Every structure is written in C-alpha cells, then in structure tokens.
Amino acid sequence: MSIKHQKIEEAVLHSAAEFIQRESSGQSLITVTRSALSDDGKTMTIFVSVLPEEKEKVALDFLKRQRAALRHHIKENVRVQHIPFLDVEIDYGEKNRQKIARLIQEK
C-alpha cells in the first residue's frame, strides 16, 4: 500500500470519527476502528465497533443511512481529489481480538 493510500485512510478515519461523534444519538458508543481503501481508490470501507453489542444493527443502519452526509462531511474536511464511495461495516476483527483478550484474562 502506498503512502498516499495510508494518508487518505487516516484522514478519512479521523473525519468519519468526528462526524459520527457529532451525529450519533448517544444511545450507543460507536467507535471508528479502521478504514480500508480499495487498490483503485474508488471505494472505502469504514469499520466500527458498537457498545453495547445489542445496538449494533441499529447503529449500522443509522450509519448506512448517513453515508451521503458522511461523504459530504469528508469532502468538506479532507483534501482529496476524489472522494471514494463509502461503506460502513462492523469490525469483526476487533470483536474477535477483544474476545481473545477476555478469554486470556479469564485463565
């Protein structure tokens, strides 16, 4: 991955976190964990974790409805020639890491 891709991912990650913090209702804690830009730079997936886990579906539905507003926020705050198509997903890798850490602590 190029340095340019990394910089875009990081800038979008911070901008998305700001947007989510500002726009979410506060019923759940939504944390942006990472972002992944496709090789061609046309699509980007923003990965989030949600607490409590029971609110994941509601939070994910909210974020998917807000993609256009999120894209506009990124366009206004990040200097990028082309804003990629955005998708939002639950970060199952982070969930699995937390589960492993919890199991290790229990031993």
N, CA, C and O atoms as a GROMACS GRO file, in nm:
protein
  428
    1MET      N    1   0.085  -0.118   0.000
    1MET     CA    2   0.000   0.000   0.000
    1MET      C    3   0.089   0.124   0.000
    1MET      O    4   0.190   0.130   0.070
    2SER      N    5   0.050   0.221  -0.080
    2SER     CA    6   0.130   0.342  -0.092
    2SER      C    7   0.107   0.435   0.027
    2SER      O    8   0.009   0.423   0.100
    3ILE      N    9   0.199   0.526   0.043
    3ILE     CA   10   0.188   0.625   0.150
    3ILE      C   11   0.065   0.712   0.126
    3ILE      O   12  -0.002   0.753   0.220
    4LYS      N   13   0.036   0.742  -0.001
    4LYS     CA   14  -0.081   0.822  -0.035
    4LYS      C   15  -0.209   0.754   0.015
    4LYS      O   16  -0.296   0.818   0.074
    5HIS      N   17  -0.221   0.621  -0.009
    5HIS     CA   18  -0.337   0.546   0.038
    5HIS      C   19  -0.348   0.552   0.190
    5HIS      O   20  -0.456   0.570   0.245
    6GLN      N   21  -0.235   0.538   0.257
    6GLN     CA   22  -0.235   0.541   0.403
    6GLN      C   23  -0.280   0.677   0.455
    6GLN      O   24  -0.357   0.685   0.552
    7LYS      N   25  -0.234   0.784   0.393
    7LYS     CA   26  -0.272   0.918   0.436
    7LYS      C   27  -0.421   0.942   0.414
    7LYS      O   28  -0.488   1.002   0.498
    8ILE      N   29  -0.473   0.896   0.300
    8ILE     CA   30  -0.616   0.912   0.273
    8ILE      C   31  -0.696   0.834   0.376
    8ILE      O   32  -0.793   0.887   0.432
    9GLU      N   33  -0.657   0.710   0.402
    9GLU     CA   34  -0.728   0.627   0.501
    9GLU      C   35  -0.730   0.695   0.637
    9GLU      O   36  -0.834   0.700   0.703
   10GLU      N   37  -0.616   0.746   0.680
   10GLU     CA   38  -0.606   0.810   0.811
   10GLU      C   39  -0.690   0.937   0.819
   10GLU      O   40  -0.758   0.961   0.919
   11ALA      N   41  -0.686   1.018   0.714
   11ALA     CA   42  -0.764   1.143   0.714
   11ALA      C   43  -0.913   1.113   0.716
   11ALA      O   44  -0.989   1.178   0.788
   12VAL      N   45  -0.956   1.016   0.637
   12VAL     CA   46  -1.098   0.980   0.634
   12VAL      C   47  -1.139   0.920   0.767
   12VAL      O   48  -1.249   0.946   0.815
   13LEU      N   49  -1.053   0.840   0.827
   13LEU     CA   50  -1.081   0.779   0.956
   13LEU      C   51  -1.111   0.887   1.061
   13LEU      O   52  -1.210   0.876   1.134
   14HIS      N   53  -1.028   0.987   1.069
   14HIS     CA   54  -1.048   1.094   1.168
   14HIS      C   55  -1.173   1.177   1.137
   14HIS      O   56  -1.248   1.214   1.227
   15SER      N   57  -1.194   1.206   1.010
   15SER     CA   58  -1.311   1.283   0.972
   15SER      C   59  -1.440   1.206   0.999
   15SER      O   60  -1.539   1.263   1.045
   16ALA      N   61  -1.439   1.076   0.971
   16ALA     CA   62  -1.557   0.993   0.998
   16ALA      C   63  -1.585   0.986   1.147
   16ALA      O   64  -1.700   0.990   1.189
   17ALA      N   65  -1.480   0.975   1.227
   17ALA     CA   66  -1.498   0.970   1.373
   17ALA      C   67  -1.561   1.098   1.424
   17ALA      O   68  -1.650   1.094   1.509
   18GLU      N   69  -1.517   1.213   1.373
   18GLU     CA   70  -1.576   1.341   1.411
   18GLU      C   71  -1.724   1.347   1.374
   18GLU      O   72  -1.807   1.388   1.454
   19PHE      N   73  -1.755   1.304   1.252
   19PHE     CA   74  -1.893   1.307   1.204
   19PHE      C   75  -1.982   1.218   1.290
   19PHE      O   76  -2.091   1.260   1.331
   20ILE      N   77  -1.937   1.097   1.316
   20ILE     CA   78  -2.017   1.002   1.394
   20ILE      C   79  -2.038   1.054   1.536
   20ILE      O   80  -2.148   1.042   1.591
   21GLN      N   81  -1.936   1.110   1.596
   21GLN     CA   82  -1.949   1.164   1.731
   21GLN      C   83  -2.053   1.277   1.733
   21GLN      O   84  -2.132   1.286   1.826
   22ARG      N   85  -2.051   1.360   1.632
   22ARG     CA   86  -2.143   1.473   1.626
   22ARG      C   87  -2.286   1.431   1.596
   22ARG      O   88  -2.380   1.487   1.652
   23GLU      N   89  -2.304   1.333   1.506
   23GLU     CA   90  -2.437   1.300   1.457
   23GLU      C   91  -2.507   1.186   1.531
   23GLU      O   92  -2.629   1.173   1.521
   24SER      N   93  -2.433   1.105   1.605
   24SER     CA   94  -2.498   0.992   1.671
   24SER      C   95  -2.581   1.040   1.790
   24SER      O   96  -2.555   1.146   1.847
   25SER      N   97  -2.681   0.960   1.825
   25SER     CA   98  -2.775   0.999   1.931
   25SER      C   99  -2.719   0.978   2.071
   25SER      O  100  -2.770   1.035   2.167
   26GLY      N  101  -2.616   0.899   2.083
   26GLY     CA  102  -2.560   0.871   2.214
   26GLY      C  103  -2.620   0.750   2.282
   26GLY      O  104  -2.583   0.718   2.395
   27GLN      N  105  -2.712   0.681   2.215
   27GLN     CA  106  -2.771   0.560   2.272
   27GLN      C  107  -2.672   0.446   2.276
   27GLN      O  108  -2.687   0.352   2.354
   28SER      N  109  -2.570   0.454   2.191
   28SER     CA  110  -2.464   0.353   2.191
   28SER      C  111  -2.332   0.423   2.162
   28SER      O  112  -2.328   0.534   2.108
   29LEU      N  113  -2.225   0.358   2.200
   29LEU     CA  114  -2.091   0.410   2.175
   29LEU      C  115  -2.043   0.353   2.042
   29LEU      O  116  -2.020   0.232   2.032
   30ILE      N  117  -2.027   0.438   1.942
   30ILE     CA  118  -1.980   0.396   1.810
   30ILE      C  119  -1.837   0.445   1.796
   30ILE      O  120  -1.810   0.565   1.802
   31THR      N  121  -1.745   0.351   1.776
   31THR     CA  122  -1.604   0.383   1.763
   31THR      C  123  -1.555   0.342   1.626
   31THR      O  124  -1.573   0.228   1.584
   32VAL      N  125  -1.493   0.436   1.555
   32VAL     CA  126  -1.432   0.404   1.426
   32VAL      C  127  -1.299   0.337   1.456
   32VAL      O  128  -1.212   0.397   1.518
   33THR      N  129  -1.284   0.212   1.411
   33THR     CA  130  -1.163   0.138   1.444
   33THR      C  131  -1.058   0.142   1.333
   33THR      O  132  -0.938   0.146   1.361
   34ARG      N  133  -1.102   0.140   1.208
   34ARG     CA  134  -1.007   0.145   1.097
   34ARG      C  135  -1.082   0.174   0.968
   34ARG      O  136  -1.206   0.173   0.965
   35SER      N  137  -1.007   0.200   0.863
   35SER     CA  138  -1.066   0.219   0.731
   35SER      C  139  -0.980   0.144   0.630
   35SER      O  140  -0.861   0.123   0.652
   36ALA      N  141  -1.042   0.104   0.521
   36ALA     CA  142  -0.972   0.030   0.417
   36ALA      C  143  -1.009   0.087   0.281
   36ALA      O  144  -1.125   0.082   0.240
   37LEU      N  145  -0.911   0.139   0.212
   37LEU     CA  146  -0.930   0.196   0.079
   37LEU      C  147  -0.895   0.089  -0.024
   37LEU      O  148  -0.793   0.022  -0.013
   38SER      N  149  -0.981   0.074  -0.124
   38SER     CA  150  -0.954  -0.026  -0.228
   38SER      C  151  -0.830   0.014  -0.308
   38SER      O  152  -0.789   0.130  -0.305
   39ASP      N  153  -0.771  -0.081  -0.377
   39ASP     CA  154  -0.650  -0.054  -0.454
   39ASP      C  155  -0.668   0.053  -0.560
   39ASP      O  156  -0.577   0.131  -0.587
   40ASP      N  157  -0.788   0.058  -0.620
   40ASP     CA  158  -0.812   0.159  -0.722
   40ASP      C  159  -0.856   0.294  -0.663
   40ASP      O  160  -0.869   0.392  -0.736
   41GLY      N  161  -0.878   0.299  -0.532
   41GLY     CA  162  -0.913   0.424  -0.464
   41GLY      C  163  -1.057   0.467  -0.482
   41GLY      O  164  -1.093   0.579  -0.444
   42LYS      N  165  -1.140   0.380  -0.538
   42LYS     CA  166  -1.279   0.419  -0.566
   42LYS      C  167  -1.375   0.387  -0.452
   42LYS      O  168  -1.481   0.448  -0.442
   43THR      N  169  -1.340   0.292  -0.368
   43THR     CA  170  -1.428   0.256  -0.256
   43THR      C  171  -1.348   0.250  -0.127
   43THR      O  172  -1.230   0.215  -0.125
   44MET      N  173  -1.416   0.284  -0.019
   44MET     CA  174  -1.353   0.277   0.112
   44MET      C  175  -1.454   0.220   0.210
   44MET      O  176  -1.571   0.259   0.211
   45THR      N  177  -1.407   0.128   0.293
   45THR     CA  178  -1.490   0.072   0.398
   45THR      C  179  -1.442   0.128   0.531
   45THR      O  180  -1.323   0.124   0.563
   46ILE      N  181  -1.536   0.179   0.607
   46ILE     CA  182  -1.506   0.230   0.740
   46ILE      C  183  -1.557   0.126   0.839
   46ILE      O  184  -1.676   0.092   0.839
   47PHE      N  185  -1.469   0.077   0.923
   47PHE     CA  186  -1.504  -0.027   1.020
   47PHE      C  187  -1.528   0.037   1.156
   47PHE      O  188  -1.454   0.124   1.200
   48VAL      N  189  -1.635  -0.008   1.221
   48VAL     CA  190  -1.674   0.048   1.351
   48VAL      C  191  -1.700  -0.064   1.450
   48VAL      O  192  -1.728  -0.178   1.413
   49SER      N  193  -1.689  -0.029   1.577
   49SER     CA  194  -1.734  -0.118   1.684
   49SER      C  195  -1.842  -0.044   1.760
   49SER      O  196  -1.839   0.079   1.770
   50VAL      N  197  -1.938  -0.120   1.814
   50VAL     CA  198  -2.053  -0.060   1.880
   50VAL      C  199  -2.072  -0.125   2.016
   50VAL      O  200  -2.070  -0.247   2.028
   51LEU      N  201  -2.090  -0.042   2.118
   51LEU     CA  202  -2.122  -0.090   2.252
   51LEU      C  203  -2.249  -0.023   2.297
   51LEU      O  204  -2.261   0.098   2.279
   52PRO      N  205  -2.343  -0.090   2.354
   52PRO     CA  206  -2.349  -0.235   2.374
   52PRO      C  207  -2.374  -0.307   2.242
   52PRO      O  208  -2.428  -0.251   2.147
   53GLU      N  209  -2.333  -0.433   2.238
   53GLU     CA  210  -2.341  -0.511   2.115
   53GLU      C  211  -2.485  -0.525   2.065
   53GLU      O  212  -2.507  -0.543   1.945
   54GLU      N  213  -2.583  -0.518   2.154
   54GLU     CA  214  -2.723  -0.531   2.116
   54GLU      C  215  -2.767  -0.417   2.023
   54GLU      O  216  -2.866  -0.430   1.951
   55LYS      N  217  -2.694  -0.308   2.025
   55LYS     CA  218  -2.728  -0.190   1.944
   55LYS      C  219  -2.655  -0.187   1.810
   55LYS      O  220  -2.667  -0.090   1.736
   56GLU      N  221  -2.579  -0.293   1.777
   56GLU     CA  222  -2.501  -0.293   1.653
   56GLU      C  223  -2.587  -0.273   1.530
   56GLU      O  224  -2.554  -0.190   1.444
   57LYS      N  225  -2.696  -0.346   1.519
   57LYS     CA  226  -2.780  -0.337   1.400
   57LYS      C  227  -2.838  -0.197   1.384
   57LYS      O  228  -2.838  -0.142   1.274
   58VAL      N  229  -2.888  -0.140   1.492
   58VAL     CA  230  -2.945  -0.006   1.487
   58VAL      C  231  -2.838   0.096   1.447
   58VAL      O  232  -2.862   0.182   1.363
   59ALA      N  233  -2.721   0.085   1.507
   59ALA     CA  234  -2.612   0.178   1.476
   59ALA      C  235  -2.566   0.163   1.332
   59ALA      O  236  -2.543   0.263   1.264
   60LEU      N  237  -2.554   0.040   1.285
   60LEU     CA  238  -2.510   0.016   1.147
   60LEU      C  239  -2.614   0.070   1.049
   60LEU      O  240  -2.578   0.129   0.947
   61ASP      N  241  -2.742   0.050   1.077
   61ASP     CA  242  -2.847   0.104   0.991
   61ASP      C  243  -2.840   0.257   0.987
   61ASP      O  244  -2.853   0.317   0.880
   62PHE      N  245  -2.818   0.318   1.103
   62PHE     CA  246  -2.804   0.464   1.109
   62PHE      C  247  -2.686   0.511   1.024
   62PHE      O  248  -2.700   0.605   0.946
   63LEU      N  249  -2.572   0.445   1.038
   63LEU     CA  250  -2.453   0.486   0.964
   63LEU      C  251  -2.470   0.466   0.814
   63LEU      O  252  -2.425   0.550   0.735
   64LYS      N  253  -2.535   0.359   0.774
   64LYS     CA  254  -2.558   0.337   0.632
   64LYS      C  255  -2.652   0.442   0.574
   64LYS      O  256  -2.636   0.485   0.460
   65ARG      N  257  -2.752   0.485   0.652
   65ARG     CA  258  -2.842   0.592   0.606
   65ARG      C  259  -2.768   0.725   0.595
   65ARG      O  260  -2.805   0.810   0.513
   66GLN      N  261  -2.666   0.744   0.676
   66GLN     CA  262  -2.593   0.871   0.681
   66GLN      C  263  -2.472   0.877   0.587
   66GLN      O  264  -2.394   0.972   0.594
   67ARG      N  265  -2.456   0.777   0.501
   67ARG     CA  266  -2.336   0.774   0.415
   67ARG      C  267  -2.322   0.898   0.328
   67ARG      O  268  -2.210   0.948   0.310
   68ALA      N  269  -2.431   0.948   0.272
   68ALA     CA  270  -2.422   1.068   0.187
   68ALA      C  271  -2.376   1.188   0.268
   68ALA      O  272  -2.291   1.265   0.223
   69ALA      N  273  -2.431   1.204   0.388
   69ALA     CA  274  -2.390   1.315   0.474
   69ALA      C  275  -2.245   1.298   0.519
   69ALA      O  276  -2.170   1.395   0.528
   70LEU      N  277  -2.206   1.174   0.547
   70LEU     CA  278  -2.068   1.146   0.586
   70LEU      C  279  -1.974   1.179   0.472
   70LEU      O  280  -1.868   1.239   0.493
   71ARG      N  281  -2.011   1.141   0.351
   71ARG     CA  282  -1.928   1.169   0.233
   71ARG      C  283  -1.914   1.320   0.215
   71ARG      O  284  -1.805   1.369   0.184
   72HIS      N  285  -2.023   1.393   0.234
   72HIS     CA  286  -2.019   1.539   0.222
   72HIS      C  287  -1.927   1.599   0.330
   72HIS      O  288  -1.849   1.690   0.302
   73HIS      N  289  -1.938   1.546   0.452
   73HIS     CA  290  -1.851   1.594   0.561
   73HIS      C  291  -1.703   1.570   0.526
   73HIS      O  292  -1.619   1.657   0.547
   74ILE      N  293  -1.674   1.454   0.474
   74ILE     CA  294  -1.536   1.422   0.436
   74ILE      C  295  -1.490   1.514   0.323
   74ILE      O  296  -1.377   1.563   0.324
   75LYS      N  297  -1.578   1.538   0.227
   75LYS     CA  298  -1.545   1.627   0.116
   75LYS      C  299  -1.510   1.767   0.165
   75LYS      O  300  -1.421   1.832   0.111
   76GLU      N  301  -1.582   1.813   0.268
   76GLU     CA  302  -1.558   1.946   0.322
   76GLU      C  303  -1.432   1.954   0.409
   76GLU      O  304  -1.373   2.061   0.422
   77ASN      N  305  -1.390   1.842   0.469
   77ASN     CA  306  -1.283   1.846   0.568
   77ASN      C  307  -1.154   1.776   0.530
   77ASN      O  308  -1.053   1.792   0.599
   78VAL      N  309  -1.154   1.699   0.423
   78VAL     CA  310  -1.034   1.626   0.383
   78VAL      C  311  -0.997   1.668   0.241
   78VAL      O  312  -1.082   1.672   0.152
   79ARG      N  313  -0.872   1.699   0.222
   79ARG     CA  314  -0.826   1.740   0.089
   79ARG      C  315  -0.788   1.616   0.008
   79ARG      O  316  -0.678   1.563   0.018
   80VAL      N  317  -0.884   1.573  -0.072
   80VAL     CA  318  -0.865   1.457  -0.158
   80VAL      C  319  -0.927   1.492  -0.292
   80VAL      O  320  -1.033   1.555  -0.298
   81GLN      N  321  -0.860   1.452  -0.401
   81GLN     CA  322  -0.914   1.482  -0.533
   81GLN      C  323  -1.049   1.414  -0.555
   81GLN      O  324  -1.145   1.479  -0.597
   82HIS      N  325  -1.055   1.286  -0.527
   82HIS     CA  326  -1.177   1.210  -0.548
   82HIS      C  327  -1.219   1.143  -0.418
   82HIS      O  328  -1.143   1.067  -0.358
   83ILE      N  329  -1.340   1.174  -0.375
   83ILE     CA  330  -1.393   1.111  -0.254
   83ILE      C  331  -1.443   0.972  -0.294
   83ILE      O  332  -1.526   0.961  -0.383
   84PRO      N  333  -1.393   0.867  -0.229
   84PRO     CA  334  -1.438   0.732  -0.265
   84PRO      C  335  -1.580   0.704  -0.219
   84PRO      O  336  -1.632   0.772  -0.131
   85PHE      N  337  -1.643   0.605  -0.281
   85PHE     CA  338  -1.772   0.556  -0.234
   85PHE      C  339  -1.749   0.497  -0.096
   85PHE      O  340  -1.653   0.423  -0.076
   86LEU      N  341  -1.834   0.529   0.000
   86LEU     CA  342  -1.814   0.485   0.138
   86LEU      C  343  -1.910   0.373   0.174
   86LEU      O  344  -2.027   0.374   0.136
   87ASP      N  345  -1.859   0.278   0.248
   87ASP     CA  346  -1.943   0.175   0.308
   87ASP      C  347  -1.901   0.164   0.454
   87ASP      O  348  -1.788   0.196   0.490
   88VAL      N  349  -1.993   0.119   0.537
   88VAL     CA  350  -1.967   0.106   0.680
   88VAL      C  351  -1.996  -0.037   0.721
   88VAL      O  352  -2.100  -0.093   0.685
   89GLU      N  353  -1.905  -0.096   0.797
   89GLU     CA  354  -1.920  -0.235   0.842
   89GLU      C  355  -1.879  -0.246   0.989
   89GLU      O  356  -1.803  -0.164   1.040
   90ILE      N  357  -1.931  -0.348   1.054
   90ILE     CA  358  -1.887  -0.380   1.190
   90ILE      C  359  -1.749  -0.443   1.179
   90ILE      O  360  -1.725  -0.527   1.092
   91ASP      N  361  -1.659  -0.404   1.267
   91ASP     CA  362  -1.522  -0.458   1.266
   91ASP      C  363  -1.519  -0.588   1.346
   91ASP      O  364  -1.495  -0.588   1.467
   92TYR      N  365  -1.543  -0.699   1.277
   92TYR     CA  366  -1.543  -0.829   1.344
   92TYR      C  367  -1.403  -0.870   1.387
   92TYR      O  368  -1.388  -0.948   1.481
   93GLY      N  369  -1.302  -0.821   1.322
   93GLY     CA  370  -1.164  -0.848   1.364
   93GLY      C  371  -1.139  -0.791   1.502
   93GLY      O  372  -1.076  -0.856   1.586
   94GLU      N  373  -1.186  -0.671   1.526
   94GLU     CA  374  -1.172  -0.609   1.659
   94GLU      C  375  -1.254  -0.684   1.762
   94GLU      O  376  -1.208  -0.704   1.875
   95LYS      N  377  -1.374  -0.727   1.725
   95LYS     CA  378  -1.457  -0.804   1.819
   95LYS      C  379  -1.387  -0.934   1.858
   95LYS      O  380  -1.388  -0.973   1.974
   96ASN      N  381  -1.328  -1.001   1.759
   96ASN     CA  382  -1.257  -1.126   1.788
   96ASN      C  383  -1.134  -1.102   1.874
   96ASN      O  384  -1.103  -1.183   1.961
   97ARG      N  385  -1.064  -0.992   1.850
   97ARG     CA  386  -0.946  -0.959   1.931
   97ARG      C  387  -0.987  -0.937   2.076
   97ARG      O  388  -0.920  -0.983   2.168
   98GLN      N  389  -1.098  -0.866   2.097
   98GLN     CA  390  -1.146  -0.841   2.232
   98GLN      C  391  -1.188  -0.971   2.300
   98GLN      O  392  -1.164  -0.989   2.419
   99LYS      N  393  -1.250  -1.059   2.225
   99LYS     CA  394  -1.293  -1.188   2.280
   99LYS      C  395  -1.172  -1.271   2.323
   99LYS      O  396  -1.174  -1.333   2.429
  100ILE      N  397  -1.069  -1.273   2.241
  100ILE     CA  398  -0.947  -1.348   2.273
  100ILE      C  399  -0.882  -1.289   2.398
  100ILE      O  400  -0.838  -1.363   2.486
  101ALA      N  401  -0.875  -1.156   2.405
  101ALA     CA  402  -0.815  -1.090   2.522
  101ALA      C  403  -0.894  -1.124   2.648
  101ALA      O  404  -0.834  -1.148   2.753
  102ARG      N  405  -1.027  -1.127   2.638
  102ARG     CA  406  -1.112  -1.160   2.752
  102ARG      C  407  -1.088  -1.306   2.796
  102ARG      O  408  -1.081  -1.334   2.916
  103LEU      N  409  -1.076  -1.397   2.699
  103LEU     CA  410  -1.050  -1.537   2.732
  103LEU      C  411  -0.914  -1.557   2.798
  103LEU      O  412  -0.900  -1.638   2.890
  104ILE      N  413  -0.815  -1.484   2.752
  104ILE     CA  414  -0.681  -1.492   2.810
  104ILE      C  415  -0.683  -1.441   2.954
  104ILE      O  416  -0.617  -1.498   3.041
  105GLN      N  417  -0.758  -1.334   2.979
  105GLN     CA  418  -0.767  -1.278   3.114
  105GLN      C  419  -0.835  -1.374   3.211
  105GLN      O  420  -0.801  -1.377   3.329
  106GLU      N  421  -0.930  -1.451   3.161
  106GLU     CA  422  -1.004  -1.543   3.247
  106GLU      C  423  -0.919  -1.660   3.295
  106GLU      O  424  -0.952  -1.722   3.396
  107LYS      N  425  -0.812  -1.689   3.226
  107LYS     CA  426  -0.727  -1.803   3.264
  107LYS      C  427  -0.651  -1.777   3.389
  107LYS      O  428  -0.575  -1.863   3.434
   0.00000   0.00000   0.00000
